[in-house]
Amino acid sequence: MTRVPAVVAVALAALSGGWRSAPDPLDALLDDPILARALVGVRVDALDTGQTLYASNAARHVVPASNMKIVTAAVAAEHLGWDFRYRTHLEAAGPVVDDVLEGDLVVTGSGDPSIGSTDEAASPVFSTWVDALRRAGIRRVHGRLVGDDDVFDDEGRGSGWSWDYLTAGYAAPSGGLSYNDNVAVVRARPGASPGAPATVLVTPPGHGLLVDNAVTTGAAGSRGTLSVSRRLGSRSLRARGQVPMGDGEMVRTTAVENPTSFFVGSLASVLDAHGVTVRDGAWDIDELDRPLTTGVRRRVATHESPPLSLLAGQLMKVSQNFYAETLLKTIGLTVEGTGSEAAGRRAVRATLASWGVPDDAVVVYDGSGLSRYNYVTADALVAILTRIWKSETHRGPFVATLPVGAHDGTLASRMRDTTLARRVQAKTGSIANVRALSGYLETGSGRKLVFSIVVNHFTAPASEIDRIVERFLSELSRSVH
């Protein structure tokens, strides 16, 4: 394990008027037996002086998990700007004669990840499009509803994602047209009495899944055991387990197979419910049975997403993998004109190099951190976070996206009743045998520190790693003046 206690001692002495005992307790925390076989990359800098207060294995490659989102969000802000918005267009391809569109109705996406349902209902966006169609004099479509997702390539999942979770909600694919985070929501509700079948509802409409329901009702006070699964490429969704009486409902999610089909299928159900009929069904543009209607398209409606500043908040606060993969492709589209993961990776590497981050310090495969092919160093994460902090353009919006200790996002339930509460703004990261936390710490004396702590190769419960990390930060908060 490589550490720099001498640097720490000198730096902390300068900051605290001669106090020199901090390196020992900090080292002792990382020497916890739980970490004996683990790899722990740590770096802590003072933002006002730029001094490195602590470093341990800071130049070693570690798997970052969702700390990869720090890289994605920072590069997205640099190239897109915080005011960037996605636009989704609804267009009529063909003439309108006596309230009939003689041709196809086309939805053209730009990658917007934010169009989604509310509770069990369809997206409010779709209701506004019904009104727009009526204003355009369209009551019937003698053609198809077509989803044009060609702004991005069709590889929805990240490089290095594992086969055993590809249908899980947290591994939803990205796409040029996306809906409801590209997940179907499974709600199981208890029946009338113990042993009775439970009710399983899958929303929103358009998901295309066939539910194989064997969920039963459990006794009041019993343990809920709902699980949902499906094979990759299959439409059959298996729901198993029990829902206790009196517990309301249990909720799970599953990734959809084709985001574009999901989008247009959901939209078609809304149009039909409002009396706008589509004669020839809903289609992904890549699966059409005949070419699109030719001629000039008439734009019926345009939906704008919230700005990047708000989208990035969703990305970072709840660690939304699907948003990260969407942004990586958007970066590639903006920089190279190609909406692909590969283009996004190249743009990220070039941007980091321009920021002075060594080319081999960050190995990018996906945007979210699900992939175990990603590598970073604590040095690189601190360098990126420091650059963001020093930028008047980026500091405020970026820091606002980060979870706040004991307050919100993925840190809402951590650091409660400690000196770190609301003093840590940082991105979490968690996949099997990886735990990460990188961001900013305000010490008890009001000093601002930037830090990265990434732990790999542990076998203890993740909560034990969190405990050590938070004790480490508490020691810094107490000691640095």
C-alpha positions in Angstrom: 0.0 0.0 0.0 1.5 3.3 -1.1 0.9 6.3 1.2 2.3 9.8 1.6 2.1 10.5 5.3 4.9 13.0 5.2 3.0 15.1 2.7 -0.1 14.8 5.0 1.8 15.8 8.0 3.4 18.9 6.4 0.1 19.9 4.8 -2.0 19.4 7.9 0.6 21.2 10.0 0.4 24.2 7.6 -3.4 24.1 7.8 -3.8 23.6 11.5 -0.9 25.5 13.0 1.4 22.6 13.7 -1.0 19.7 14.4 0.8 16.6 13.3 -1.0 13.6 14.7 -3.6 13.1 12.0 -1.7 10.7 9.7 -1.7 8.0 12.3 -5.5 7.8 12.8 -6.1 8.1 9.1 -3.7 5.3 8.4 -5.2 3.2 11.2 -8.6 3.5 9.6 -7.4 2.2 6.3 -5.5 -0.6 8.1 -8.8 -2.0 9.3 -8.6 -5.9 9.0 -11.7 -5.7 6.8 -9.6 -4.0 4.1 -6.6 -6.3 4.5 -7.0 -7.9 1.1 -8.8 -4.9 -0.5 -7.4 -2.3 -2.8 -8.2 1.2 -1.6 -7.5 4.3 -3.7 -7.6 7.5 -1.7 -6.7 11.1 -2.4 -7.7 14.2 -0.5 -6.8 17.8 -1.5 -7.5 21.2 0.0 -9.4 23.2 -2.5 -8.0 26.6 -1.3 -4.3 25.7 -1.5 -4.3 22.7 -3.8 -2.2 20.8 -1.3 -2.5 17.0 -1.1 -3.5 16.2 2.4 -3.7 12.4 2.0 -2.9 9.9 -0.7 -2.9 6.1 -0.7 -2.7 4.1 -3.9 -4.0 7.3 -5.6 -2.3 6.4 -8.9 -3.5 2.8 -9.0 -6.3 1.7 -11.3 -9.6 1.0 -9.4 -13.0 0.0 -10.7 -15.1 3.1 -10.0 -18.7 1.8 -10.2 -21.0 4.8 -10.4 -18.2 7.2 -9.7 -17.8 6.9 -13.5 -20.9 9.2 -13.6 -18.6 12.0 -12.4 -16.6 11.7 -15.6 -19.7 11.5 -17.8 -21.5 14.4 -16.2 -18.4 16.7 -16.2 -17.7 16.0 -19.9 -21.4 16.4 -20.8 -21.5 19.8 -19.1 -18.4 20.9 -21.0 -19.7 20.0 -24.4 -23.4 20.4 -24.1 -23.7 23.2 -21.6 -26.1 23.3 -18.6 -28.9 24.7 -20.7 -28.9 21.9 -23.3 -32.3 20.3 -24.0 -33.3 17.3 -26.0 -36.1 17.8 -28.5 -38.6 15.1 -29.7 -40.7 15.9 -32.8 -44.1 14.6 -33.8 -44.5 14.8 -37.6 -47.1 14.0 -40.2 -45.7 12.4 -43.3 -48.4 12.9 -45.9 -51.5 15.1 -46.6 -54.4 15.5 -44.3 -57.8 15.1 -46.0 -61.1 15.3 -44.1 -59.4 14.7 -40.7 -57.4 11.7 -42.1 -53.6 11.7 -42.3 -52.9 9.8 -45.5 -49.5 8.6 -44.5 -47.4 7.9 -41.5 -47.2 9.7 -38.2 -43.5 9.8 -37.2 -41.9 10.5 -33.8 -38.3 11.5 -34.2 -36.2 11.3 -31.1 -32.9 13.0 -30.1 -32.3 10.8 -27.1 -34.4 12.5 -24.4 -34.3 10.3 -21.3 -36.9 12.2 -19.4 -40.3 11.3 -21.0 -42.1 9.1 -18.7 -45.3 8.0 -17.2 -46.8 9.4 -14.0 -47.9 6.7 -11.4 -49.8 4.2 -13.5 -50.9 6.6 -16.2 -49.2 7.5 -19.5 -46.9 10.5 -20.0 -48.6 14.0 -19.9 -46.5 14.6 -23.0 -48.7 12.2 -24.9 -51.8 14.0 -23.9 -50.5 17.3 -25.2 -49.7 15.5 -28.5 -53.3 14.4 -28.8 -54.4 18.0 -28.5 -51.8 19.0 -31.1 -53.1 16.4 -33.5 -56.6 17.7 -33.1 -55.5 21.2 -33.8 -53.8 19.9 -36.9 -57.1 18.4 -38.0 -55.9 14.8 -37.6 -58.4 12.3 -36.1 -57.3 9.2 -38.0 -54.0 8.0 -39.4 -54.2 5.8 -42.5 -50.7 4.7 -42.1 -48.4 3.7 -39.2 -47.1 5.3 -36.0 -43.3 5.1 -36.5 -40.6 5.7 -34.0 -37.4 7.2 -35.6 -34.6 6.4 -33.2 -31.7 6.7 -35.7 -30.0 9.6 -33.9 -28.3 6.9 -31.8 -27.0 3.5 -32.8 -29.0 0.4 -31.8 -26.6 -1.0 -29.2 -28.6 -0.1 -26.1 -26.4 -1.7 -23.4 -22.9 -0.7 -22.2 -19.7 -2.6 -23.1 -18.9 -5.1 -20.4 -22.3 -5.3 -18.9 -22.9 -8.7 -17.4 -25.5 -11.1 -18.9 -27.0 -12.0 -15.5 -28.6 -8.6 -14.9 -29.4 -7.3 -18.4 -33.1 -7.5 -17.8 -33.0 -5.7 -14.5 -34.4 -2.3 -14.2 -31.1 -0.7 -13.4 -29.6 -2.1 -16.6 -32.2 -0.6 -18.9 -31.0 0.1 -22.5 -30.5 3.6 -23.9 -32.1 4.7 -27.2 -32.8 7.5 -29.5 -36.4 7.2 -28.3 -36.9 6.3 -24.7 -39.9 6.1 -22.4 -40.3 5.7 -18.6 -36.6 5.1 -18.1 -37.0 2.2 -20.5 -38.5 0.1 -17.7 -41.8 -1.5 -17.0 -43.1 -1.2 -13.5 -44.5 -4.4 -11.8 -46.9 -3.8 -8.9 -48.2 -6.8 -6.9 -51.1 -6.3 -4.5 -52.5 -8.8 -2.0 -55.7 -10.7 -2.7 -58.7 -11.0 -0.4 -57.2 -13.5 2.0 -54.0 -15.4 2.8 -53.3 -18.0 0.0 -55.3 -16.1 -2.6 -53.7 -15.1 -5.8 -52.2 -11.6 -5.7 -53.0 -9.1 -8.4 -50.0 -8.2 -10.6 -50.2 -5.0 -12.7 -47.5 -4.0 -15.2 -47.4 -0.4 -16.4 -47.3 1.8 -18.4 -49.2 0.4 -21.4 -47.1 -0.5 -24.4 -44.6 -2.6 -22.6 -45.4 -5.7 -24.6 -44.7 -8.1 -21.8 -46.8 -11.3 -21.1 -47.1 -11.8 -17.4 -46.8 -15.3 -15.9 -48.2 -14.6 -12.5 -47.8 -17.1 -9.6 -47.7 -14.5 -6.8 -49.8 -15.3 -3.8 -51.1 -13.5 -0.7 -49.3 -13.9 2.5 -50.5 -13.6 6.1 -50.4 -10.2 7.7 -46.9 -9.6 9.2 -45.3 -12.2 7.0 -42.3 -11.4 4.8 -42.8 -10.2 1.2 -40.8 -12.1 -1.3 -41.8 -10.7 -4.7 -39.4 -11.4 -7.6 -39.7 -10.8 -11.3 -37.5 -12.2 -14.1 -37.4 -12.8 -17.8 -34.9 -14.3 -20.2 -33.1 -11.8 -22.5 -35.1 -11.5 -25.7 -38.2 -13.0 -24.2 -41.5 -11.2 -23.7 -42.5 -13.6 -20.9 -42.2 -12.0 -17.4 -42.3 -14.4 -14.5 -43.7 -13.0 -11.2 -43.2 -15.2 -8.1 -43.4 -14.9 -4.3 -45.9 -13.5 -1.9 -47.4 -10.1 -0.9 -48.5 -9.9 2.8 -52.0 -8.8 3.7 -52.1 -5.2 4.8 -48.8 -4.2 3.2 -50.3 -2.4 0.2 -48.3 -3.2 -2.8 -44.8 -4.4 -3.7 -43.0 -2.8 -6.6 -40.3 -4.1 -8.9 -39.0 -3.0 -12.3 -37.7 -4.8 -15.4 -35.9 -3.4 -18.5 -37.9 -3.4 -21.7 -36.4 -5.1 -24.7 -36.9 -2.4 -27.4 -37.2 1.2 -26.1 -38.5 2.5 -29.4 -41.3 -0.1 -29.6 -42.1 0.7 -25.9 -42.3 4.4 -26.7 -44.6 4.1 -29.8 -46.7 1.3 -28.2 -47.4 3.5 -25.2 -48.2 6.5 -27.4 -50.5 4.4 -29.6 -52.5 3.3 -26.6 -53.0 7.0 -25.5 -54.0 8.0 -29.0 -56.5 5.2 -29.2 -57.9 6.0 -25.8 -58.5 9.6 -27.0 -60.2 8.6 -30.2 -57.2 9.0 -32.6 -57.0 5.8 -34.5 -53.8 4.5 -36.2 -54.8 2.0 -38.9 -51.5 0.2 -39.4 -50.0 -0.1 -35.9 -46.9 1.2 -34.1 -43.5 0.4 -35.5 -39.8 0.8 -34.8 -38.3 2.5 -37.9 -35.8 -0.4 -38.1 -38.5 -3.0 -38.4 -40.8 -1.3 -41.0 -42.7 -3.6 -43.5 -42.4 -0.9 -46.2 -40.6 2.5 -46.5 -41.8 5.6 -44.8 -44.3 7.8 -46.6 -42.3 10.1 -48.9 -42.7 13.9 -49.2 -42.5 16.8 -46.9 -43.2 16.2 -43.3 -45.4 18.6 -41.3 -44.3 19.1 -37.7 -47.3 18.7 -35.4 -45.6 19.1 -32.0 -42.2 19.4 -30.4 -41.4 18.4 -26.8 -38.4 19.8 -25.0 -36.7 18.1 -22.1 -35.7 19.8 -18.9 -32.2 21.4 -19.2 -29.1 19.4 -18.6 -28.8 21.0 -15.1 -31.9 19.1 -14.0 -31.3 15.9 -16.0 -27.8 15.7 -14.4 -29.5 16.0 -11.0 -31.5 12.9 -11.8 -28.4 11.2 -13.1 -26.3 11.9 -10.0 -28.8 12.1 -7.1 -30.3 8.6 -7.7 -27.5 7.2 -9.8 -29.5 6.7 -12.9 -27.5 4.4 -15.2 -29.8 4.8 -18.2 -29.3 8.6 -18.1 -25.5 8.1 -18.1 -25.5 5.9 -21.1 -27.8 8.4 -22.9 -25.4 11.3 -22.1 -22.4 9.3 -23.3 -23.9 8.8 -26.7 -25.1 12.4 -26.8 -21.5 13.5 -26.1 -20.4 11.4 -29.1 -23.1 12.9 -31.3 -22.2 16.4 -30.3 -18.4 16.0 -30.7 -18.2 13.5 -33.6 -21.7 13.6 -35.2 -22.2 9.9 -34.2 -24.5 8.9 -31.4 -22.6 5.8 -30.3 -20.8 4.6 -27.1 -17.5 4.4 -29.1 -17.8 8.0 -30.2 -18.7 9.1 -26.7 -15.7 7.2 -25.3 -13.3 8.9 -27.7 -14.7 12.3 -26.9 -14.4 11.7 -23.2 -10.8 10.6 -23.5 -9.9 13.7 -25.7 -11.6 16.0 -23.2 -9.8 14.6 -20.2 -6.5 14.8 -22.0 -7.2 18.5 -22.6 -7.8 18.9 -18.9 -4.4 17.5 -18.1 -5.7 14.1 -16.9 -3.1 11.4 -18.0 -4.4 9.3 -20.9 -4.0 6.1 -18.9 -5.5 7.3 -15.7 -9.1 6.8 -16.9 -10.2 3.8 -18.9 -13.7 4.4 -20.3 -16.1 1.7 -21.5 -19.5 2.9 -20.5 -21.0 6.1 -19.0 -22.6 4.7 -15.9 -20.0 2.5 -14.2 -21.9 -0.7 -14.5 -19.1 -2.1 -16.6 -16.2 -3.7 -14.9 -14.0 -2.7 -17.8 -13.9 0.9 -16.5 -10.9 2.0 -14.5 -10.0 5.3 -12.9 -7.5 6.6 -10.4 -8.3 8.6 -7.3 -5.8 11.1 -8.7 -7.9 11.5 -11.8 -11.3 11.8 -10.0 -9.8 14.5 -7.7 -8.4 16.3 -10.7 -11.8 16.3 -12.5 -13.6 17.5 -9.4 -11.0 20.2 -8.8 -11.4 21.5 -12.3 -15.1 21.6 -11.9 -14.8 23.5 -8.6 -12.5 26.1 -10.1 -14.9 26.8 -13.0 -17.4 29.6 -12.4 -19.5 28.0 -15.2 -19.6 24.5 -13.8 -19.2 24.7 -10.0 -22.7 25.7 -9.0 -24.7 23.4 -11.3 -22.4 20.4 -10.9 -22.2 20.5 -7.1 -26.0 20.9 -7.0 -26.4 17.5 -8.7 -24.4 15.6 -6.0 -26.1 13.7 -3.2 -25.9 15.5 0.2 -25.0 13.5 3.3 -28.0 12.6 5.5 -30.2 14.7 3.2 -31.0 13.4 -0.3 -30.2 11.0 -3.1 -28.1 8.0 -2.5 -26.7 9.6 0.7 -30.1 10.3 2.2 -29.8 7.4 4.7 -26.1 7.8 5.4 -24.1 10.1 7.7 -27.2 10.8 9.9 -26.5 12.1 13.4 -22.9 12.6 12.5 -20.7 15.7 12.0 -20.8 14.8 8.2 -24.5 15.5 7.9 -25.0 18.1 5.1 -21.2 18.6 5.0 -20.5 16.0 2.3 -21.7 16.4 -1.3 -20.4 13.4 -3.2 -21.2 10.7 -5.7 -21.6 7.2 -4.5 -20.7 4.1 -6.3 -21.6 0.5 -5.7 -21.4 -2.8 -7.6 -20.4 -6.2 -6.2 -17.1 -5.8 -4.3 -16.8 -2.1 -5.2 -17.7 0.8 -3.0 -16.8 4.4 -3.9 -17.4 7.9 -2.7 -15.9 11.0 -4.3 -16.8 14.7 -4.0 -16.5 17.6 -1.6 -16.3 17.8 2.2 -16.7 20.9 4.4 -14.7 20.5 7.5 -15.8 21.5 11.0 -13.8 24.7 10.6 -15.3 25.5 7.2 -12.5 24.4 5.0 -13.4 22.8 1.6 -11.7 19.6 0.7 -12.0 17.5 -2.5 -11.7 13.7 -2.0 -12.0 10.4 -3.7 -12.2 7.0 -1.9 -12.6 3.9 -4.0 -12.5 0.5 -2.4 -12.2 -2.7 -4.6 -11.9 -6.4 -3.8 -13.5 -6.5 -0.4 -15.7 -9.4 0.8 -17.2 -7.7 3.9 -20.8 -6.2 3.8 -20.9 -2.9 1.9 -22.2 -1.2 5.1 -18.9 -2.0 6.8 -16.9 -0.3 4.0 -19.2 2.7 4.3 -18.5 2.8 8.0 -14.8 3.0 7.5 -15.1 5.6 4.8 -17.3 7.8 6.9 -15.0 7.5 9.9 -12.1 8.6 7.6 -14.1 11.6 6.5 -15.1 12.4 10.0 -11.4 12.4 11.1 -10.6 14.8 8.3 -13.5 17.1 9.2 -12.3 17.2 12.8 -8.6 17.6 12.1 -8.2 20.0 9.2 -8.5 23.6 10.3 
